[in-house]
Amino acid sequence: MRHLSGILKFDLFNSKVNELDTTKKERFLGYLIGPAGALLLNAILATYLNVYYTDVLGLTTVWNGTFLVIFPIVSKLLDVIVNIVMGYVIDRTKTRQGKARPWLLLSAPLVSLSGILLLTVPESNIHLKIAWIMLSYNLFYAFSYTIYNMSHNLMVPLSTRNTTQRGQLSVFNQITTIMMSGIIVALIFPMVIMPVIGVNKELWITVIGALSILVLPFTLLEYYFTKERVTEEGLNSTIEQVSFKKQLKIIFTDKYMLVIFGYFFLFTIGASVKNLSLVYYSNYVLGTYNDGYTQMMVSAIGGIPMGIGMFLVWPLAKKMGKRNLTMLGLTLFFIGGVICWLFPYDMGLVLVGQFIKNIGGLPSAYVFMALFADTLDHIEWKAGVRCDGVAMSIYNIIAVTMVGVCTGVFNGLLSYSGYVAPYQNQLGELIAVQSPPVQNAITFGFVGLEVMISVLLLIMLSILNVEKDIEKKQAEILARREENNAKNSVY
C-alpha cells in the first residue's frame, strides 16, 4: 500500500457506498451506528474521568490540590500542536478514499488502546502515578482521539453538497451523540453502573476497558460506510494547493467562520463545565452520593426532548431556517436554565427547567454541523479553495483545549470552595457531603454559566446569515469545477 499522500488502490480499503446520492445504508451504518463506539467512550470519559481522578485515585490532594488544576490545562498545549498538524496533513492527503476517511481507519486501534491505558494507572509511588496519568491522558486526547474526531467531524461537510442530504446526515450524526450522552451516559451509567462500581478501581478498569475495545469494530463500520463526494469532485483537478498560511488568512478574514468559531467556543465552555458538574450536582446538591436515581431523573427529563427532537428539528429548520430556529431554541434554553438556577434544590422545578432548556438546545445539537458545512462552501465560493482540514483543526482545537481548560478551572473551583473527597469513617460508612460554598460552585457550573453564555450566543447568531443564497453559491462552485475539468481534458 502506498503512503497516504499517494493513491490507495486496494479494494480492501474501498468504501462500501458507491451511489452519487446519500443512501439509507450510509445514514444508518456510517453516521448513526458507526460513530457510536468512539462517541460513547468519549462521552463517558468527559463525564466520569474527572470523578475517577478525584474520587477513585484521590488526586485532589496532589501538589496541595494544584495538580488537577494545572495538568489538564498544560496538557492541551500538545493537543493544539497535534490539531494544527492534523489540519495541515488532512488538507494535503489525496487518496481515492478521500482526505479524512483514511485517518478514521488509523484512529480505530489507537483510540481503543489509549482508552484502556487511561484507567490502568499503577498503584506505586506518586511520581510514577503522575507520569502515567499525564502520558495516557495526552496519548488519548492529544493524539488518538484528535485524529478520530477531526476526520469524523469532516464526514458531513465532505459527504455531499446537497443541503437536504447533508442536513439529514448531520441529524443522524447528532442522534448518535445524543443517544450516547443522553441515554447511556446520563441514564444507564448513573442508575446501573455507578452504584455498582462505586470507587472500586478494578471495576472501573473493566467497564472502561470493555468500552474501549468496542471502539475498533464500530469505527471500522464508520470508515466503510461513509464517502467523500465533495473531495472526489476535485480528485483529478489541477487547482493549485494554497499554503497553510493563506488558508488561515482566508478563514480568519471571513466573518461567518469567525462567528461559527466564536459560537462553538462559548457553547463548548458552557457544555464542558455543565458535563463536569452534572455528577457532582446530582451527588451533592440535588441528591445523595450515587443514589442511583437523581442523575437519572435529571438526565431523563432533560433528555426526552433530545430524542423527540430528532424527528422535528430538520423539518422546522427547512421551514424557518437553521439560524432562526437556533435563535428561537436559545431563548427557551435561557428560560429553562434560569428556572434551574433559581431553584437548584427543588427536584420538580429543576426537572421542569431541564425539560425546557433541552427543548431549546435541540437546534444547536442537531443543525450546527450543517451551518458549519454551509460556511465551508461559502468560503470555497468566495476564495476558490477548500479549507476543510484547517477549519476543522481550529474547530477541534477549540473543542479539546476548552475541555482541558474547563476541567482545570472547575477543579480549581472545587478546591477553592473546599471540596472533600468521599471517605469512610471509623464505622466503615461512606461520608460524601459538601459545604454550601461547594454546592454553590457546583450549581453555577451546572446551570449558571450556560444561562450567561446563551445570551452571548443569541447576539452572535444575529449576524450569521450564511444560509442566504447558499444553493446558488454551490451551483457556481460546481460550474467552476466542470470548467476546470473540461480544460484539463483538452490538454
Secondary structure, DSSP 4 states (H G I P E B T S, - for coil): ---TTS----GGG--S---SS--HHIIIIIIIITTHHHHHHHHHHHHHHHHIIIIIS-GGGGGGGTHHHHHHHHHHHHHHHHHHHHHHHHHT---TT-SSHHHHHHHHHHHHHHHHHHH---SS-HHHHHHHHHHHHHIIIIIIHHHHHHHHHTHHHHH-S-HHHHHHHHHHHHHHHHHIIIIIIIIIIIIIIHHHHTT-HHHHHHHHHHHHHHHHHHHHHHHHT---HHHHHTTT--PPPPPHHHHHHHHHT-HHHHHHHHHHHHHHHHHHHHHHHHHHHIIIIIS-TT-SSHHHHHHHHHHHHHHHHTTTHHHHHHHH-HHHHHHHHHHHHHHHHHHHHH-TT-HHHHHHHHHHHHHHHHHHHHHHHHHHHHHHHHHHHHHSS--HHHHHHHHHHHHHHHHHHHHHHHHHHHHHHT----EE-TTSPEE----HHHHHHHHIIIIIHHHHHHHHHHHHHTT--TTTTHHHHHHHHHHHHHHHHHHHHH-
